[in-house]
Amino acid sequence: MALKDLFTKNHPKKKKYATIPTETAKNDVPEGIMTKCPSCKKIMYTKELTKNLKVCLHCGFHFQMNSRERIDSFIDEGSFEEINENMMSKNPLNFPDYLEKLEKDRLKSNLNEAVVTGIGSVNGNKIVLAIMDASFRMGSMGSVVGEKITLAIEKADELSVPFIIFTASGGARMQEGALSLMQMAKTSVALKRFSEHGGLYISIMTHPTTGGVSASFASLGDFNFAEPGALIAFAGRRVIEQSIREELPEDFQTAEFLLKHGQLDAIISRVDLVEKITNILEIHQPGGELAW
């Protein structure tokens, strides 16, 4: 008998059992305390993710932010003063169930419309700000969204301060038909007038910026920036492939693709954004110098 047989024969392996946590044990970990990154699949504390401006600690993936989170992360504390906050959409075309859907989104997002506008400062530099919020009608552009952005541009012109917008939109709002498409022209004309008066306009495109928004004011900045990995497009990928009968590159319609082809000036991580924007604002002050 081999020596090893003394330890193996007639000594069957013990069965291994998996411990299934009870419902009580599961409830010991509060819901939402951990977040899984959809890009690298790693799990992190939600508190740490929020502290890092909702940028993955492992791979740099940028989670979506709502308008209030943008204000808190970008504007000097206590400096933001919202304007035109009570403007709300009607139903000019009597589109079925449109008003009910608007009301549902108001309750869900605690917003009156898909864009928040106001006056604030970034490291002491006064600006007028517009932030589109995808939690309300997917950030779609209706007549009120276009009007609020136009009024914000005109306020920047009146105060002679820069205008900055964060875009996040599914495009023009179908329930308002041609009225929503007219906002492309209205906002573009306001920006043209602002530019002729020497105004500085910075556009920061976030995920996703598509349709009539990407084809109008989002792409008209003196500086056009984007967050890493943002989807920026006019028509959908499938529609384009079917039209031209060609397969498009894997990174087509991403911020990285657009930067490579000259449509963006830079891709800026959210973690570095305040510093970079501050530099631009300061060089546009009398005697300002660039420190990029």
N, C-alpha and C positions, 0 to 999 in steps of 0.2 A: 504494500500500500504506500503510495506516495505521501509525503508529509503534508502536502497541500490538501489531500483528500480528507485529512482529519478535521479540517476547518470548513469543508464545503459539503461533503456528503451527509445526508440525513439532517442537514440544517437548512431548511428552506428559508428563502429571504422573507423578511418581515414585510407585510403589506404597508404601503404608504397611504395615508388618508389626507385629503384636503380639508382644511377648516373653512367652512362657509360662514361668513359673518352674519350675525343676526340683524334683524331690522333695527334694533336698538343701537347696535355697534355702528351700522351704516349712518345712522342719524347723528352719531357723535361728531362726524365731520360736516360742518355746516355747508350747505349748498352754495357754490360760487367761490369757495375759498381757494380752489385750484383752477387753473386755466390751461388747456392744451393748445399749443401752437398748431394751426392748420398747415404750416409750411414744414417745420422740422419735426413735428409730432412730440416735442418734449413738453413736459408738464412743469408749471411754475406756480408760485403763489400769486394769486390775483392782486394782492396788495403790492407785491414787488413789481408786477407788470404795470400797474397803474402809476406807481412811483417813477417808472421809466418811460412815462408818457405813452403807455400802451404799445411799446416797441419790444418785440421778443428779446429776452435777455441772452438767448443762445444764437439766433440766426438773423436778428434784425428785422423780422417781418413786422409790418406796420398794421396793427389792428385798426378797425374803423373807430373814429371819434365822433361824438355828437357835438352840437354847437356849443353847449355849456362847457364841455371838456376842452374844446379848442380855446375858448375865452380864458379859462383858468390857466392853460398851459402857455398861452401866447401873450396875453395882455397884462400889463402891470396891475398888480393886485389893487382892487378898489377904484380903478380908473375908468372902467367901462360904463358908458351911459347909453342904453338902448334907445333907438329912435324908430318911430313908426311901428311900434310893436303891436298895435291894435288893428292893423289892416288885415282883413280876412277876405278870402275868395267867395264869390257868389256863384251862381250857375247860369251864366248868360245864354247858354245853348240848350238849357233844360235837359242836360244829359242825365239819363236814368241813374238813380242812387248816388249821384256825385256828392250832394250835400251830406248824405249819411256817411260816406267814406271820409269826407273831410272832418266831420265831427269825431269819428272814430280815431282818426290820426291825431286830432288835437288832444284827446284824452290820453292816448298812448304816449305821445311825445312831449306833452305839456308845452306845445308850441302852437301859435296861431297860423303859421305858414312855414314853407320849406326853406326860408332864409331868415337869418337874424342879422340886423344891421345896427351899427352904433358907432360912438366916438370913444376912443381910448388912447392909450400910449404904450409904446414898446421901448423899454429902458429910457423912459422920459421923452421919447419922440412922439408927438401927437399925430394920430392917424384917424381916418374913417375906415371902418372894417365891415365886411359882409362875409357871413359864413353860411354856406348852404348845408342843410342837414338832411341826410338820406333817410332818417327815421320818419320823416313826414312826406308821404307820397313819393318815396324814393328820390327826394330832392328835385322832383320834376318842376319845370318852369311853366307856371301859368301867368296870367296877367298881373296878379299881385306880386309874385316873385320878381317879375320884370320891373314893375313900378317901384318896389322897395329898393332894388339895386340901382335903378336910375336916380331915385331921390338921394341915395347914399353918395353916388358919384357927384351929384349937384351940391351936396353938403360939403364934400371934400373941396370942390371948386370954390365954394363960398368962403370956407375957412382957410383956403390956400395950404392944405396939408395933403400928404400922400393918401391914395386909396388902395387898400389891400383886400383881396377877396380869396377865400378858400372855396373852391368848387367841388361839389360832389353831387352828381345828378344823373338821372336816367334819360334826360333830354326834355323836349317840350311835352307839356301835359295834354294828352290826347282828348281829355274831356272838354278842353276849351278850344280845340280845333285851330283855326287860323289866328285866333286872338293870341294864343300862346306863341305861335311862330312870329307874330309881329314884335314880340319882346326882343327877338334877336336884333332887329333893326333899331328899336328904340334904345336899347342899352349901348349898341355900337355907336350911335349918333352922340349919345351923352359922353361916351369915352373920347370921341373925336374932339368934341368941344372942350373937354377937360384937358386933353393933350395940347390943343392950340393955346390954352391959357398957361401952359408950362407945368401942368400937373404930373406927378409921378404915379404910375399905376403898376402894381405888382400883383400878378396872378399866380396862385399856388394851387395846382391841380392835385386832388386827392382821389382815392379809389372809391367809386368809379366816376369819371367825367366823360359823358357821352352825349350823342345827339346834338340838338340845337344849342346846347350850352357850350360844348367843345368847339362848335362851328361859329361861335360868336364871341362873347366877351371873355370867355376863358382863355382864348388864344390871342388876345389883343394887348397883352401887357407890355410895358416897357421892358419888364423882366418876366419871362414865363418859366416858372419852376414847377417841379412835381415831387411828390413823395416816392420813395423807392417802390417799385412793383405796381404802381397805380395803373389801372386800366384807363386809357384815354383813347376815345374812338368816336367816329360819327355813326357809321352803319355797323351792324353786327358782322362778326367774322364769317359766319355761314353765308350771309347775304352776299358779301364780297366774293367769296370763293365760288359761289354759284354763278355770279355775274361774269367773272373773268375766267372761270373754268380752270383755275390753278389753285394749288395748295399753298397756303401762306406760311411764312416762317413761324416757328414755335413762339417766338417772343413778339410777334406782330401785335400792335396796339398796346404795348407796355410802355411805361415811361422810359425804360432803357432803350427801346427801339426808336422812340421819337427823339431822344437825345442824340443817338447815333446819326439820325437823318436830319438833324438841324431844326427840329420844331421846338425844342426846349433849350433854355440857356443853361440849366443845371438841374441835377437831382439832389435834393437836400434831405438828409435824415431829419426826422422830427426832433431828435435830440439836439441837433445843431442849429435848428431853424431860427430861434430867437437871436442867436449871435450873428448869423449871416444876414438876417433882415436888418438888424440894428446897424451893421456896417454899411449897408446900402442906404438906409435912411440918413445916416450921419454924413456920408459923402455928398448927399444932396443938400446938406446945410451949407451956408456960406463958409468957405475955408475948409470944407470936409475933406478927409483923406480915406482911401480904401485900405482896409486891413482884412483881406479875405483868407 
